[in-house]
Amino acid sequence: MNRILLFLTFTLVAVVMTAQPAKSRKQQQETKKTENLSAVKQKNQKGALYRTFPVAQDMPEDVDWKREVYRELNLSLDENAPLYYPITPQGNRSSLFTYLFKLILRGQIKAYKYGLDGVENFSEANKVDPKELMRNFEILFEENDKGQVRVNDADLPSESVKCYYVKESTYFDQHTASFHSKVTAICPILIRGNADYGDGWNRNPMFWVNYEEAAPYLGKLVLMTSNLNNAATMSAADYFAQNLYKGDIYRTVNMQDKLLVNDGESEEAVKAEREKVEKQISDFETHLWRGDTIAVDTTKQQVLDEEKPAKKSSSRRTTTTRRSSSTKSSATKPSKQKTTKAKSSSGSGYSVRRQRH
């Protein structure tokens, strides 16, 4: 009797499970499918970020020395031409502006307003909406019922973006004892003719882009780097990491927030000021490795050594004799090395000099 009851119980449970509504089973299957697709998508995103991670290392916040400057990159120069061509996308190649603008439209990176002071501000309050950006610069776009935006490549003003503002940080990393120059911000400049001013041109800085946000994607942008060898290419991330661009300094970060180029100044004065800043940066790197400090200090020390015997004796022959005798005695006795400390001309530290007596 017990066996019959047990058999009937199992049979009833099986019937109830089989009678589950088809709608409920379908919902469970769709939920599981959605979870699997989400997991695959996250995995692919992680893989893409890993493969396109730039070669440039992050700048530590506690660096001992840093100099920040703003440069203007003229895309008509051969060094900067890889950022301008091709104007119309060709396969996996496109101009830097076209690539950055599409990243902004897809929401992968953010565009930040270019303020009146010309200084970048990467706060959420300063973020600019892509639609507002296109309306301000008269870029044609299409918008569907869902609010999605589409822009044709021919409607993008890639040909008119002929300059860039780039913020560059040159710093010394004391943790790795290394010297670096790193791009931290990029701003495309739209140059268009204005009928109200005849043949005049209007320079319109469009927006700032945080380089740290764009760097993982710039690893996918292929740039041609040679006119002679069309197979010579590299990623935009490598291009900026190796500082292959060329641009004049137009502004520096300083305590008084002064511009490097002021209205009314002559070209000679502006050029001299630019060269001064460039020399300050190069001199720091040179003195950092004691490149010429030892040679200068050694020369001074040799002059002092020669003057000391001359003060004690008025005879040049006596001085020569003493020097030769000291040389002879030094040949018989083991030489001693004296370590002296000479202050660096750069004022940044001390150099160690070894000299025989």
C-alpha positions as CSV (number, residue, x, y, z in Angstrom):
1,M,0.0,0.0,0.0
2,N,2.8,2.4,0.9
3,R,4.5,1.7,-2.4
4,I,1.3,2.5,-4.3
5,L,1.0,5.9,-2.4
6,L,4.7,6.7,-3.1
7,F,4.2,6.0,-6.8
8,L,1.1,8.2,-7.0
9,T,2.9,11.0,-5.3
10,F,5.8,11.0,-7.8
11,T,3.4,10.8,-10.7
12,L,1.5,13.8,-9.4
13,V,4.6,15.9,-9.0
14,A,5.7,15.1,-12.5
15,V,2.3,16.1,-13.9
16,V,2.4,19.4,-12.1
17,M,5.9,20.2,-13.4
18,T,5.0,19.3,-16.9
19,A,1.9,21.4,-16.8
20,Q,4.0,24.6,-16.2
21,P,2.7,27.4,-18.5
22,A,4.4,27.8,-21.8
23,K,4.7,31.6,-21.3
24,S,6.6,31.1,-18.0
25,R,9.1,28.8,-19.6
26,K,9.6,31.2,-22.5
27,Q,10.3,34.0,-20.1
28,Q,12.9,32.0,-18.3
29,Q,14.6,31.1,-21.5
30,E,14.7,34.8,-22.7
31,T,16.1,35.9,-19.3
32,K,18.9,33.3,-19.5
33,K,19.7,34.3,-23.0
34,T,19.9,38.0,-22.1
35,E,22.2,37.2,-19.2
36,N,24.5,35.2,-21.5
37,L,24.6,38.0,-24.1
38,S,25.4,40.5,-21.4
39,A,28.3,38.4,-20.1
40,V,29.7,37.9,-23.6
41,K,29.5,41.7,-24.3
42,Q,31.3,42.5,-21.1
43,K,34.0,40.0,-21.9
44,N,34.5,41.5,-25.4
45,Q,34.7,45.0,-24.0
46,K,37.3,44.0,-21.5
47,G,39.3,42.3,-24.3
48,A,39.1,45.3,-26.6
49,L,40.3,47.7,-23.8
50,Y,43.1,45.4,-23.1
51,R,44.3,45.1,-26.7
52,T,44.0,48.9,-27.4
53,F,45.6,50.1,-24.2
54,P,48.1,52.8,-25.1
55,V,51.9,52.5,-24.6
56,A,52.1,55.8,-22.7
57,Q,52.2,55.4,-18.9
58,D,50.2,57.5,-16.5
59,M,51.7,60.5,-14.9
60,P,52.0,60.2,-11.1
61,E,50.3,62.9,-9.1
62,D,53.3,63.4,-6.8
63,V,56.0,64.1,-9.4
64,D,58.9,66.3,-8.2
65,W,59.0,68.5,-11.3
66,K,56.5,69.3,-14.0
67,R,56.2,72.0,-16.7
68,E,52.9,72.3,-18.6
69,V,52.6,74.2,-21.9
70,Y,50.0,74.6,-24.7
71,R,51.1,74.0,-28.3
72,E,49.4,74.9,-31.6
73,L,49.8,72.1,-34.2
74,N,49.6,73.3,-37.8
75,L,48.4,70.3,-39.9
76,S,50.1,71.7,-43.0
77,L,53.4,70.6,-41.6
78,D,54.7,67.2,-42.6
79,E,55.1,66.1,-38.9
80,N,51.4,66.8,-38.2
81,A,50.0,65.7,-41.6
82,P,49.1,62.2,-40.3
83,L,46.4,63.8,-38.2
84,Y,44.7,65.5,-41.2
85,Y,44.7,62.8,-43.8
86,P,42.6,61.1,-45.1
87,I,39.9,63.8,-45.0
88,T,37.3,61.2,-46.1
89,P,37.5,57.9,-44.2
90,Q,39.2,55.1,-46.2
91,G,38.8,51.6,-44.7
92,N,40.2,51.6,-41.2
93,R,41.9,55.0,-41.7
94,S,40.4,58.4,-41.0
95,S,41.5,61.8,-39.8
96,L,41.8,62.4,-36.1
97,F,38.9,64.8,-36.0
98,T,36.5,62.4,-37.8
99,Y,37.5,59.6,-35.4
100,L,37.2,61.7,-32.2
101,F,33.8,63.2,-33.3
102,K,32.4,59.7,-33.9
103,L,33.6,58.6,-30.5
104,I,31.7,61.6,-29.0
105,L,28.5,60.8,-31.0
106,R,28.6,57.2,-29.7
107,G,29.1,58.4,-26.1
108,Q,32.5,56.6,-25.8
109,I,34.3,59.8,-24.9
110,K,33.0,63.2,-23.7
111,A,33.5,66.7,-25.3
112,Y,34.1,69.6,-22.9
113,K,33.4,73.3,-23.6
114,Y,36.2,75.6,-24.8
115,G,35.8,78.6,-22.4
116,L,36.8,82.2,-22.9
117,D,40.0,81.6,-20.9
118,G,41.0,78.8,-23.2
119,V,41.8,76.5,-20.3
120,E,40.4,72.9,-20.2
121,N,37.9,71.9,-17.6
122,F,37.0,68.3,-17.4
123,S,34.1,68.5,-14.9
124,E,30.7,67.2,-15.6
125,A,29.2,70.7,-15.5
126,N,31.4,71.7,-18.4
127,K,30.4,68.7,-20.6
128,V,28.8,69.7,-23.9
129,D,26.0,67.8,-25.6
130,P,26.8,66.5,-29.1
131,K,23.6,67.9,-30.6
132,E,24.4,71.4,-29.1
133,L,27.9,71.1,-30.5
134,M,26.6,70.4,-34.0
135,R,24.1,73.2,-33.9
136,N,26.7,75.7,-32.8
137,F,29.1,74.8,-35.7
138,E,26.3,74.2,-38.3
139,I,27.0,70.5,-38.8
140,L,24.1,68.7,-40.5
141,F,22.7,65.6,-38.7
142,E,19.6,63.4,-38.7
143,E,17.7,62.3,-35.6
144,N,15.2,59.5,-35.4
145,D,12.2,59.0,-33.1
146,K,14.3,57.3,-30.5
147,G,16.7,60.3,-30.2
148,Q,19.5,58.6,-32.0
149,V,21.8,60.9,-34.1
150,R,23.3,60.0,-37.5
151,V,25.9,62.2,-39.3
152,N,27.2,61.5,-42.9
153,D,31.0,61.6,-43.3
154,A,30.6,64.3,-46.0
155,D,28.8,66.6,-43.6
156,L,31.6,66.5,-41.0
157,P,33.9,69.6,-41.4
158,S,37.1,67.5,-41.4
159,E,38.7,69.5,-44.1
160,S,38.2,72.7,-42.2
161,V,39.9,71.4,-39.0
162,K,43.5,72.5,-39.9
163,C,44.9,73.1,-36.4
164,Y,44.8,71.6,-33.0
165,Y,45.5,73.0,-29.5
166,V,47.4,70.4,-27.4
167,K,48.3,70.6,-23.8
168,E,51.6,68.9,-23.0
169,S,53.0,68.0,-19.6
170,T,56.7,67.5,-19.3
171,Y,57.7,65.9,-16.0
172,F,60.3,63.9,-14.1
173,D,59.1,60.7,-12.5
174,Q,61.2,60.2,-9.4
175,H,59.7,56.7,-8.9
176,T,61.3,55.4,-12.1
177,A,64.0,58.1,-12.5
178,S,62.6,58.9,-16.0
179,F,61.8,62.0,-18.0
180,H,58.6,62.2,-20.1
181,S,56.5,64.5,-22.2
182,K,52.8,63.6,-22.3
183,V,49.7,65.0,-24.0
184,T,46.8,65.6,-21.6
185,A,44.2,67.5,-23.7
186,I,43.3,68.0,-27.3
187,C,41.2,70.7,-29.0
188,P,40.4,70.8,-32.7
189,I,40.3,74.3,-34.3
190,L,37.7,74.9,-37.1
191,I,39.0,77.5,-39.7
192,R,36.4,78.9,-42.0
193,G,36.1,82.0,-44.2
194,N,33.8,84.8,-43.3
195,A,32.0,86.8,-46.0
196,D,31.7,89.8,-43.7
197,Y,35.5,90.2,-43.5
198,G,36.3,89.5,-47.1
199,D,39.1,87.0,-47.4
200,G,39.6,86.8,-43.6
201,W,39.5,83.5,-41.7
202,N,37.8,82.7,-38.4
203,R,39.5,80.4,-36.0
204,N,37.0,78.6,-33.8
205,P,38.3,76.2,-31.1
206,M,35.5,73.6,-30.9
207,F,35.9,71.5,-27.7
208,W,38.4,70.0,-25.4
209,V,38.9,66.2,-25.2
210,N,40.5,64.5,-22.2
211,Y,43.4,62.5,-23.7
212,E,43.2,59.9,-20.9
213,E,39.6,59.1,-22.0
214,A,40.5,58.9,-25.7
215,A,43.8,57.1,-25.4
216,P,42.4,53.5,-25.3
217,Y,40.5,54.1,-28.5
218,L,43.4,55.9,-30.3
219,G,45.2,52.6,-30.3
220,K,42.9,51.5,-33.1
221,L,43.3,54.6,-35.3
222,V,45.9,53.8,-37.9
223,L,48.1,56.7,-39.2
224,M,50.4,56.8,-42.2
225,T,53.7,58.1,-41.2
226,S,55.8,58.2,-44.4
227,N,55.3,59.6,-47.9
228,L,58.0,57.2,-49.3
229,N,56.8,54.0,-47.6
230,N,53.0,53.8,-47.5
231,A,53.3,50.6,-45.5
232,A,54.8,52.6,-42.6
233,T,52.0,53.1,-40.2
234,M,51.4,53.4,-36.5
235,S,48.5,54.0,-34.1
236,A,47.6,57.5,-33.0
237,A,48.4,56.5,-29.4
238,D,52.0,55.6,-30.4
239,Y,52.2,58.9,-32.4
240,F,51.3,61.0,-29.4
241,A,53.3,58.8,-26.9
242,Q,56.5,59.3,-29.0
243,N,55.8,63.1,-29.4
244,L,56.1,62.9,-33.2
245,Y,54.0,66.1,-33.6
246,K,55.5,69.6,-34.0
247,G,53.9,72.8,-32.6
248,D,54.8,76.2,-31.3
249,I,54.1,77.1,-27.7
250,Y,51.4,79.8,-27.3
251,R,50.7,79.5,-23.6
252,T,52.3,78.2,-20.4
253,V,50.9,77.4,-17.0
254,N,52.2,80.1,-14.6
255,M,51.3,81.6,-11.3
256,Q,50.0,84.9,-12.8
257,D,48.1,83.2,-15.6
258,K,49.8,85.2,-18.3
259,L,49.7,84.4,-22.0
260,L,52.9,83.7,-23.8
261,V,51.7,85.6,-26.9
262,N,50.1,89.0,-26.2
263,D,48.5,91.3,-28.7
264,G,50.7,93.9,-30.2
265,E,54.0,92.1,-29.6
266,S,56.4,91.7,-32.5
267,E,57.1,88.3,-34.0
268,E,60.7,88.5,-32.9
269,A,59.6,89.0,-29.2
270,V,57.2,86.1,-29.4
271,K,59.8,83.9,-31.0
272,A,62.4,84.8,-28.4
273,E,59.9,84.0,-25.6
274,R,59.0,80.6,-27.1
275,E,62.7,79.7,-27.5
276,K,63.2,80.7,-23.8
277,V,60.6,78.3,-22.6
278,E,61.9,75.5,-24.9
279,K,65.4,76.1,-23.5
280,Q,64.2,76.0,-19.9
281,I,62.7,72.5,-20.5
282,S,65.7,71.2,-22.4
283,D,68.1,72.6,-19.8
284,F,66.3,70.9,-17.0
285,E,66.6,67.5,-18.7
286,T,70.3,68.2,-19.5
287,H,71.2,69.2,-15.9
288,L,69.1,66.3,-14.6
289,W,71.6,63.8,-15.9
290,R,74.6,66.0,-15.0
291,G,75.4,66.2,-18.8
292,D,77.7,69.2,-18.7
293,T,78.0,70.1,-15.0
294,I,80.9,67.7,-14.3
295,A,82.9,69.1,-17.2
296,V,82.4,72.7,-16.1
297,D,83.3,72.0,-12.5
298,T,86.3,70.0,-13.4
299,T,87.7,72.8,-15.5
300,K,87.2,75.3,-12.8
301,Q,88.9,73.0,-10.3
302,Q,91.9,72.6,-12.6
303,V,92.3,76.3,-12.9
304,L,92.2,76.7,-9.1
305,D,94.8,74.0,-8.7
306,E,97.2,75.7,-11.1
307,E,96.7,79.1,-9.4
308,K,97.5,77.9,-5.9
309,P,101.3,77.1,-6.4
310,A,101.7,80.3,-8.4
311,K,100.6,82.4,-5.4
312,K,103.3,80.9,-3.2
313,S,106.2,81.4,-5.6
314,S,106.9,84.1,-8.1
315,S,109.1,81.9,-10.2
316,R,107.4,80.0,-13.0
317,R,110.3,77.5,-13.0
318,T,109.8,76.8,-9.3
319,T,106.2,76.1,-9.9
320,T,107.0,73.7,-12.7
321,T,109.6,71.9,-10.6
322,R,107.1,71.5,-7.7
323,R,104.6,70.1,-10.1
324,S,107.0,67.7,-11.6
325,S,108.3,66.5,-8.2
326,S,104.8,65.9,-7.1
327,T,104.2,63.9,-10.2
328,K,107.3,61.8,-9.5
329,S,106.3,61.2,-5.9
330,S,102.8,60.2,-7.0
331,A,104.3,57.6,-9.2
332,T,106.1,55.9,-6.3
333,K,103.3,56.1,-3.8
334,P,99.8,54.6,-4.3
335,S,97.4,57.3,-5.6
336,K,94.7,58.5,-3.4
337,Q,91.3,59.4,-4.7
338,K,89.7,62.3,-3.1
339,T,85.9,62.8,-3.4
340,T,84.7,66.3,-3.4
341,K,81.2,67.7,-3.7
342,A,80.6,70.4,-6.3
343,K,77.3,72.2,-6.3
344,S,75.5,71.8,-9.6
345,S,75.1,75.0,-11.7
346,S,71.4,74.2,-12.0
347,G,70.9,74.4,-8.3
348,S,69.1,71.1,-8.2
349,G,71.7,69.0,-6.4
350,Y,75.3,67.9,-6.0
351,S,77.6,66.1,-8.4
352,V,80.4,63.7,-7.3
353,R,83.8,64.3,-8.9
354,R,86.9,62.2,-8.6
355,Q,90.3,63.8,-9.2
356,R,93.9,62.8,-8.7
357,H,96.5,64.9,-6.9
